[in-house]
Amino acid sequence: MTDYNALVAAAAMAVGPINSRSQSAWLASVQDVAVELAFTAREVQQAVQRLDASHPFAAYLDKVEIEESQHRGLLTLIPPSGIPETIRTEPETSVSGRKMIERARELTGRWVLVYRYNEPKAGGGFENVRMVARLMDLGEGAFSNDVARQVLIGDAGGNRERARQAWQDAGLPLTGSIAVADLEPVRAKVREQQV
């Protein structure tokens, strides 16, 4: 059996002294706050367990979209391999989903540390869906030259020649890392050409 004495004490402190309230009204308020704290404690425990079971990795957060069917956020990430991947949030109709989507939008165009976990797919047997548990800002950063090229080719719809030409026109170096800030205008131009 769980000892709720600490929760009741915290709730009593939060509610404050009885003062002019009746004892029964004060006790009801303490009970309401204690129950809310108990639910909050369970949610925190679940979130920490999810983080402990997650697999963190660094990636560039390229874009955030909303999936129509499930109303989940779809985050397009580009890890150091240069191969884009998609990871989902909780539905935007939930508080946690809405907060994660807002956070992802704030971090779009930046390198992030992604804490991901696998969630069983509904009706999918043994299939899993990659979910995001937390995002930490790692800054604007830079791509390795190879990854920057792969990203640009992806933006050009796989057209290597168009990506090469845009790279050359922008005067990007053939070796070394490419700052995200230097690559972004080239990416935008290539995407405009594709439309």
Solvent accessible surface area in square Angstrom, and as a share of the most:
residue,aa,sasa,rsa
1,M,235,1.05
2,T,84,0.49
3,D,105,0.55
4,Y,89,0.34
5,N,108,0.55
6,A,79,0.61
7,L,40,0.20
8,V,72,0.41
9,A,54,0.42
10,A,48,0.37
11,A,0,0.00
12,A,26,0.20
13,M,163,0.73
14,A,77,0.59
15,V,28,0.16
16,G,18,0.18
17,P,91,0.57
18,I,64,0.33
19,N,129,0.66
20,S,117,0.75
21,R,93,0.34
22,S,66,0.42
23,Q,120,0.53
24,S,82,0.53
25,A,47,0.36
26,W,45,0.16
27,L,89,0.44
28,A,51,0.39
29,S,36,0.23
30,V,9,0.05
31,Q,119,0.53
32,D,93,0.48
33,V,46,0.27
34,A,12,0.10
35,V,67,0.39
36,E,114,0.51
37,L,59,0.29
38,A,18,0.14
39,F,111,0.46
40,T,67,0.39
41,A,51,0.40
42,R,127,0.47
43,E,115,0.51
44,V,84,0.48
45,Q,104,0.46
46,Q,103,0.46
47,A,45,0.35
48,V,74,0.43
49,Q,101,0.45
50,R,89,0.32
51,L,59,0.29
52,D,118,0.61
53,A,66,0.51
54,S,13,0.08
55,H,102,0.46
56,P,71,0.45
57,F,46,0.19
58,A,37,0.29
59,A,0,0.00
60,Y,1,0.01
61,L,0,0.00
62,D,27,0.14
63,K,95,0.40
64,V,25,0.14
65,E,83,0.37
66,I,52,0.27
67,E,32,0.14
68,E,154,0.69
69,S,94,0.61
70,Q,99,0.44
71,H,90,0.40
72,R,36,0.13
73,G,0,0.00
74,L,33,0.16
75,L,0,0.00
76,T,20,0.11
77,L,0,0.00
78,I,4,0.02
79,P,15,0.10
80,P,82,0.51
81,S,72,0.47
82,G,2,0.02
83,I,122,0.62
84,P,73,0.46
85,E,50,0.22
86,T,59,0.34
87,I,0,0.00
88,R,69,0.25
89,T,0,0.00
90,E,45,0.20
91,P,35,0.22
92,E,57,0.25
93,T,106,0.62
94,S,39,0.25
95,V,99,0.57
96,S,67,0.43
97,G,0,0.00
98,R,108,0.39
99,K,132,0.56
100,M,31,0.14
101,I,4,0.02
102,E,91,0.41
103,R,91,0.33
104,A,0,0.00
105,R,127,0.47
106,E,120,0.54
107,L,6,0.03
108,T,57,0.33
109,G,22,0.21
110,R,66,0.24
111,W,28,0.10
112,V,0,0.00
113,L,44,0.22
114,V,0,0.00
115,Y,46,0.17
116,R,38,0.14
117,Y,23,0.09
118,N,71,0.36
119,E,51,0.23
120,P,100,0.63
121,K,96,0.41
122,A,100,0.78
123,G,91,0.88
124,G,17,0.16
125,G,69,0.66
126,F,210,0.87
127,E,100,0.45
128,N,85,0.44
129,V,27,0.16
130,R,81,0.30
131,M,0,0.00
132,V,7,0.04
133,A,25,0.19
134,R,118,0.43
135,L,5,0.03
136,M,77,0.34
137,D,62,0.32
138,L,94,0.47
139,G,16,0.15
140,E,94,0.42
141,G,46,0.44
142,A,45,0.35
143,F,2,0.01
144,S,59,0.38
145,N,16,0.08
146,D,103,0.53
147,V,10,0.06
148,A,0,0.00
149,R,77,0.28
150,Q,77,0.34
151,V,4,0.02
152,L,1,0.00
153,I,27,0.14
154,G,49,0.47
155,D,17,0.09
156,A,1,0.01
157,G,53,0.51
158,G,48,0.46
159,N,63,0.32
160,R,153,0.56
161,E,100,0.45
162,R,66,0.24
163,A,4,0.03
164,R,120,0.44
165,Q,74,0.33
166,A,7,0.05
167,W,11,0.04
168,Q,111,0.49
169,D,89,0.46
170,A,51,0.40
171,G,59,0.57
172,L,21,0.10
173,P,69,0.43
174,L,130,0.65
175,T,107,0.62
176,G,49,0.47
177,S,75,0.48
178,I,3,0.02
179,A,41,0.32
180,V,4,0.03
181,A,66,0.51
182,D,78,0.41
183,L,0,0.00
184,E,51,0.23
185,P,83,0.52
186,V,11,0.06
187,R,3,0.01
188,A,41,0.31
189,K,98,0.42
190,V,0,0.00
191,R,95,0.35
192,E,125,0.56
193,Q,92,0.41
194,Q,92,0.41
195,V,165,0.95
